[in-house]
Amino acid sequence: MTIDLQCKSNRLPRDAEADAAAPGERRELVIQPDFLQVRSALEEFGAFCAERGLHADLWQAIEVAAAEALNNAVEHGCGSLPAEQAAVILGWRWRGEWLQIEVVDPGHFLPGPQEWHGPRVPNPLAERGRGAYLMRQMVDQITHELRPGGHAIILRKKVGPALFLPPPAARAPLPAASVLDAMSEELANCYENLNALFYFAERLTTAEAFPQFVEEALRRLRTQVEGDDAYLRLADGESLDLHEGGETPPWAPRQIPAVLGGVEWSVVRTHSEATLDDCGALDPADPLHRPGLIAFCTPIFFRQEVLGLLCVARRRGGDYFTAGQLGLMRVVAEFLGIAHRNALLQRQRELQLRAARELEIASEIQRSLLPRHFPAHSRYDIYGFSESALEVGGDYFNAIELPDGAVLLVIADVMGKGLPAALLATVFRTAVHARLDLAAAAQPAELLNQVNRQLFAELSALNIFITAQLAWLSPDGLRLELASAGHCPALRLDREAARIEPLWGEGLPLGILRDPLIESRSFLLGADDTLVFMTDGIYEVANPRNQFLDFNGVMHYLLLHGPAEPRRLCRDLLRFVRLHAGEGPAADDQTLLIAAPRPRFSPS
């Protein structure tokens, strides 16, 4: 493993010799700071590697390292920037036997040597430490660089030569967008057209629904331009669908597949109008092929997005539509685009209200899965509390009474926030409850290993991991068996002895490897020991001056103010964390689980 920390002056360096030796092998993607876009970028990267014969085992390691680098870039490198300034660049090059991945973000992070040359097992107190450990295990070389305007991490792994080199893809020129003709001067000279415009504007604000507006607009337009037929088509993926509003002509097909083509698809694809003085001259396969008709088709836009087209037809026998009539059709098309977008926004608002209600229900369900009553242990009082940064969250805790009087203490943190994290937290809870036989046998490490095997396929497919900690507390309260999957350490506090000690466990987060070999550690407990379990939302809290509370700050507070009755200690510690953070919502879920000896307990 080679790790290098340095500063560079260029933004995304390119090796001219390497580019000349391996033309077309360099790829670069610019993505917005969104975890879904990270998934899409990794899929494109994976397709590139698969086409060149990269072995699946090598890809699994590369994907884990690249995903960790991208997730860090999204969460930390872009976290404090406005959306318009935040972007992440993923670049890669396969040269000879080496595959190089570069991730560039607008942050200014440069780690210290200790973080990258530290112990074999990472310090789970910080997200960066765990990420550094994961990447060290998965690739051969890591380089950090500071560049003007950003930070880059370069990952290199020896993978062997590519099986073939595909030719560079030809770049097809983008079609130029048409500019709608402005006909306002001509319309201003036509009183009837102005009157029609006032009518359309009024109906746009008063129509109860989009279909009603379409029906009234097309009926008025047919009369105004002396047309026989007028209809609206909306683009829906690979088809143009006839909107069933108003008197749709019987000869117009309800749907036109993209493969069929024709004048109407040409209007949508090229964003241009079609003036047809003889529809009978069109190709017989064209849906608009109608002898004896003239027609005008204009695209329907909302801003720069084409939504479909408006078509007005008239039987031949006189002149074509006048310039004023054509201008009115264009304006009506604009009104239709606005009405369609208004209807879509209204639908979105309805969906948002429904989603908010569903989130409220999900929050109630999640709260119901957390313990409301805690086991009556022979020696310890137990209490826990969890508060989500959003309506629902990915933190989970429990205290489960076992048949022999022992208690299994559980705390977990799913990567991310919101509904996806909450769903996975529920899945984790179910998996733990399914193997309580292992908890009853005082085997918390094996329980975590079994849970990881059960959830690995889903977690790795979603590129998400779970940190978790299980602690078996003996019936007499004198022994603790602790197992940790990448979770921050528990704390043992003895205020009488003015001593506070982190209780470490070794193991990777769930979902990283199929068999992480999590091991448990055994601790003997004293008569005055208080146990505190938490998630990283407790100590990864910054004040308005961007000063973090950190884990040492929590330990210092507990040493000064704890121990106490667990409910009171939990309340006071959360209040201290919120005071440090200042006003505003919490940035992460915050969870505490505390076990404190009863004041009157006397050891035998």
N, C-alpha and C positions, 0 to 999 in steps of 0.2 A: 504493500500500500504506500503510494507516494502522495503527500499532501503539501501544497505550496500556497503561501499567502503573499500576495503582491498587489501593486498598484499599476495600472496601465493608463495610457493617455488616449487610446482609441476606444470607440464604443463597442464594436463587434468585430474583432480582428479577423482578417482573412489571410491565410497563408497562400501567397501568389503561386508558389511552387506546387503546393498541394492542390490548389484549384486547377492548375494547368495539367497536373498528372492525373487527376480524377475528375474531369469535367462532368457536370450534371449530378455528382454525388453529394453535393451540399444542398441542404434544404433549410428553409427558415419560415417560421410561422409567427404572426403577431396575434395575440389573443387578449381579450379583455379579462380583467381580474374576476373571473367567475369559475367555480369549480366544475360546472358542466362543460365549459369550454376547455378546461384542462383535460377532461375525459376525451373530448373530441380530438384535441391535439395529439393525445397519446395514441388514439386509434389510428390517426394518419401516420404517425411515427412508426407504429407497429406494423402497418401495412407495408411501409417502405422496407423495414427489416425483413418481413416475411417474404417479400418478392425477391430478396437477395439471399434467401436460404438460411437466415439466422435460426439457430436451434432454439426450441421452445424454452428450455431451461435457462439459456443465456438471456432470452428476452424477458423472462420473469424477473430476473435480477435487475436488468436495465430498466424495466418498467417501474419497479419499486423505487429505484434511485431517482429516476426522472420525475416520477410523480411527487416524491418528497420535495425535490428541488422546486418544482412548479407550485406545489401547495404553499411552500414557504414564501415564494415570490408573490403569490396572490395575497396571502394572509398578512405577511409582514412587510414585504417590499412595496406593496401598493396600498396598504391598509389605511394610511392617513391622507392619501391624495384624493382630489376630486376625480370623478369617473372619467372626465375628458382628458385628464393627464395621466391616468393609470393604464399601463399596458405592459404585457410581459412578452418577451421574444424567446421562442424556442427554436434553436438551430442545431443541426447535426450534420456530421460528415463521416463517411466510411472510407478510410484511406488505408490501403494495405490490409493489415490484420487488426487495425485499431478502429473502434467506433467512438467518436467524440461527440458529446452532447453539451450544448451551451444554453444556459437559462439566464436571461438578462432582465432585471427589474429596475424601477426608478429609485430604489432604496439606497442607503449608504452604509450597509452593514459589512464589517470586516471582522471575523472572529479572531479571538486570541489563540495562540498556539495550544494552550491547555485544552481547549474544547476539541481540537482536532487530533491531538496526540495524547488524549487522556486515557483512563483505564479501559479495559476491555468492555466492561458493562457500563452503559451510560448513566450519568446522573439524571434520574427521571424528574428532577425539579423543574427543568426548563424544556420547552418544546424544541429549541435549537439543539440541545444536547442529544435528545433522542433521534432527531433527524440526522445529525452528523454521524451518529453511530450506525443508523440504518444504511446511509450512503457508503460509509467505510466498508460495510460488509458486502455490498453489492457491486462495487466497481473497483478498479485498480488504482486510479489516480484521481485526485480532487484538487482543483485550483480555484482560489477566490481572487477576484480582481475588482478594484474600484476604478471606474471610468467616469469621465465627465457626464453627469446626469444619471448615473446609475451604478448598480452592482451586478457582477456576473459570477456565476459558478460554472466551472467547466469540469465535466465528468468524462473519464476515459476508461475504456475496458477493452481488453484484448479478446477479440471474437473470431479471429481467422478471416481469410479473404472472402469477399462477396462472390456468389456463384456467377453473377452476370451483371453487366452495367447497361441499364436501359437507356435508350436515346433520350436527350432532353425533350421535354414536352413542348410542342409548338404552341405558341401563345396566339390565341385568336383575338383579333381586335374587338373591343367592346362596341356594340352598336350605339350610335349617337342618338340621344333622346331628342324627340321632336319638341318644338316650342309651339304652344297653342297660339293661333292667330288672335290678335286683339281686335274685336269688332265693336268696341264701345261707341265710337263716333257714329258709325252707321246706325246702331241701335238707338242712339240718342235722338236721331232724326225720325224715328218711326214710333209714333205714339202707341200704336197697338202692341208693338213688341215691348215697349217700356211698361205698358200696363200689364202685360203677361209676366214680365220680370217681377213686378211688385207682387203679383199673385203668387208666383213660385216662392218668393222670399217669405211671404206670410205663411204659406202652407208648410214651409220647411220648419217653422217654429211652432205651428199649431197641430200638425198631423200627429195622431196618436201612435202610429207605428210606420215603419219603413214601407211595408207593402201598400198601405193606404196612400202614402205620399207618391209612390211610383204610379199607382193606378190613376190618381188625379192628375199628376204631371203629364203622363203620356196621353191621357184623353185631351187635356188642354193643348198639348203640343200638336197633336194631329189636326185639331181644328185650326190652330194658329198658322201652320205651315201648309195647310191643305194636303195633308198626307193621308194615305189609306191605311197604312200599318205603321206602328211604332212599338219597338220592344227593347228590352234591356237584357244583356247577357253579363253574367259575373264569372270571373276566372276562378276556378276551383282546382288548383293543382294542374292536372293533365287534361282538363276538360273546360269547355265554355258552356255554362248552364243557363238555360232560358229562365228568367225570373217570372214566376207565375203571378204577375201583378197586372191588372188591366186586361184589355182584350188582346190577348196574344194571337198572332196570325196562325191559322191552322197549318200553313205550309212550312213554318219554321220548326226544325227539329228541336226537341227538348234538350239535347246535349250534343256537343261537337267534340269528339276526342282530339287531342293534340296531333295524333298521327294522321288524322284526316286532313288537317291544314285548311286552306281556303282563305278567302278574303278576310273573314272575321278574325281568324287567328293571326293573319298578317297585321291587322290593325293593332291588336293587343301586343304582339311581339315587337313591332317596330315603333309603337307609340305614335302612329301617323293615321291620318284620315284616309277614307276611300270614297271617291265620288264616282258613282256608277250610273252612266246614262243609258245603259242597256244591260240589265242583269242576264238576259238571255245569251249574251256573248261570252259569259264566263264558262269555265270548264264544267261539263255536265256533272262532275263529281263534287263540285262546290255546293255547299248547302244553300248559298244565295243564288244559285242558277235558277232564275225564274223568267221565262220569256214574257215580255210585256210589262216589266217593272223597271223603274229607276230607283236608286237608293243612295243614301248617304250614311256612312258609318263613322263615328268619332269615338276615340277612346275616353273612358271615364277615369279620372285621376282623383287622388287625394294627395296633395303636395306632389311628390315625385313618384308615388306608387300608383301603378296602373291597376284598376280594380275590375275592369271589364270594358264593355262598349255599349253605345246607344246606336240603334239602327232605325232609320225612318225611310219608308218606301212609298212610292206613288205609281199608279198605273201610267204607262206611257200614253202620250196623246197631246202633250203640250210642252211648254218649256221646262227646263230643269229648275230646281229650287233657286230662289233669288239669293243674293249675298246676304240680305237681311234675314231671310229664313235660315240660312246656314249658320249665321252668327247666333241666332236664337237657339238652335239645336246645340251649339257648343256650350252656351251658357247653361242650358238645361242639363247638359252632361255634367257640368261643374256642380250644379245643385244636387244632382243624383249622387255624385261622389261624396259631397258633404253629408247628405242624408244617410248614405250607407255607412260612413265612418261614425256618425252620431249614433246610429243604431248599434254598431259594433261596440262603441264605448258604453252605451247603455247596458248592453248585454254583459260587458266586462264588469261594470259596476254591480250588476245583479250577481254575477259569479263571485265577485270579491266579497259581497255581503254574505253569500252562502258559504264561501270559504272561511270567512271570519267566524260564522256560526259553527262550522265544522271544527275549526281550530279550538273554539271555546269548548265544544263537546270533547275533543281530543284531550284538552287540558284537564277537564274534569275526570276523564278516564285515567289519564296518567297519574293524577293526584290520588285516585282511588287505588292504584297499584302500589303506592308508597305506604309504608306502615303508619297506621293511626294509633296503634297501641304497641308498646314495646315489651319484650319478655321480662318476666320477673326473675332475674338471675339471683342466685343465692348470695352473691357478694356485690354485684355491680348494678347501678342504675344506668339505663341506656336511653339516649334520646338522639334524634336526627332531624335534619331540616334541609329542604332543597328549594331553591328559587331559580326559575328559568329566566334567561335574558330575553327570550321571546315568549309567545303564548305557551309553547311547549319546548322541551329541551332534551338534551342527550345525557344528562346526569341521572344516576340511579343509586339508591341505597336501600338497605334492608337490614333488619336484625331478626334472624330466624331461630326460634327455640327448637332444639333438637330433643329427641326422646329421653336422653339421659340427663337432661338439665344443662348441657352445654349450649352455647349460642354461636351461630355463624353470623359474623358481621360482614356485610357486602357493601362495596362502593365501587362505582364504575363511571367512566366518562367516555361517551361516544364522540369521535371526531366531528366537529361542526356543531350546528345549532338547528333549532326549528323542528319541523315535522319529520324529516328523514331521520335525524338523530333520535327523536323520540320513538319512532317505530323500531329502530334497531335496539334502543335501550329496552323496549318491551320484549323483543326477541331474546335479548341477553337474559332478562329476568326469567323467561320461560325455560331457557336452557339450563340455568342454574337450578331452578326448582325441579327439573326433571332428573337431576343426579344428586339429590340431597343424601342419598345413601353414602356417597363419598364424604360428605361433610360429617355425617354421623360417625364415620370411621376416622375422623380427624385427618383427612387427606385433602386439604384445600388446594394444594398444588395440582393433584391429579384431577380434581373437579375443574380447575381452569383449563388444563390440557384437554379434557373431554369437551368442554364448551368451545374451545378454539377449533377443534376438529369438526364440530358440528356446524360452526358458523363460517369457517374459512372460505368456502367457495363463494358465499354471498358477499362477504366483506371484501375479498380480493377483487371480485368482479366490479364492485362499486368504488374500489380504491379508497376504502375507509377502514380505519382501525379503531379498536376500543382498548382503553387502558382500564384495568380492573385490579381490585385488591380484595382478597378473601382472608378472613381471620377467624380461626376456630378458638373460642374462649372456653377453657375447661370448666366443668361443673363447679369446681371449688374456686375458680377464678385465679389460680396460681400459675397457669401456663397458657401461653398464646402460641398457636401455630399460624404463621403468616405466609401467604403466597401473593406475589405481585406480578402482574402482566404490564410492565412499563408504567405503572402508576407511581405518583409521588409518595414518599414514605409516610407511614403513620408516625405519630409522636407519642412518646411515653413521658409523662410529666410527674415529677415528685417535688412539689413545692417545699415540703419540709426539708428536703435535702438540697433545695435550690438547684435542681437538676432537671434538664429536659434533653431527651435523646431521640433522634430519628431512628425509626425501625425500618431498615431497608430490606427490600426483597428483590430478587433478580429474575428477570424474564422480559421478553419482548412483548409489545402490545398484541392483542388478539387480532388475527387477520393478516399478519405480516408473513409468517411462515406456517406451513401446515403442522409441523412438529417443533414448536419452540423450546420444548424441554423446560418448562417452568418448574422451579424447585421451591420448597417451603423452608422457612427458618423457624426455629423454636426459641421462645423467650420465656424466662421465669419472671413472674410479676411480683413486685413487692406489695406490702399492705397499703401503701399510699399512692400507688401508680394510677394515674388517669390516662386513658387512651383517647387520642384524637385522630380521626380519619377525615380526609378532605379531598376535594377536587382542585385542580389548578386555578379555577375561577376565584378561589379565596385569596391566593397570594399573587397571582399575575394581574394586579390591579394598579393602574397608574393614576396619580393625582393630576390636576390641571396643568402642573409644571412638567408632566411626563416623567415623574419620579415613581418607580415601581415599589410597591410594598415589599415584595419578594418573600421567600420562605423564612429567611432569618428574621424579618420583621414580625411575622406571625409567631415564631418561637419566642422572640423577645417579649411580645405582648403577653403570651401565655405564662411565661416565667414571672412576670410582674403581677398579673391579675388572676391567674388560675392557680389551682383548680377550684371548681365550684360545682354546685349541683348542675348536672349536664344541660338541662333546659336553660338555666340562667347563663351558663358558660357559652352555649351556642348562640343565644340572643346577644350577649355582650360582644362576642367576637365578630358577629356579622355587623353589629352597629359600628365597631371599630373599623372594619373593612370599608363600610359605606362612607364613614367620615373621611377616611383617607382618599377615596375616589372622588368625593365632592358630589355636586348635583349632576343629574343626568342618569339615564338608564345604565344598568350593568352591561359590560361588554361580553360577559361569558356567564354560563350557568354557575351557580355557587351552591355547594353542598357540604354539609358537615354531619358527622356521625361520632358521637362522644359516649364513652363508657367511663363512669367515675365511681369509685368505691363509696358505699354508703357511709355517712359520718360515724355511725355507731358500730361499724364492723370491727370486730376484734379477732385477729387471727388466732387460731388454736395453737 
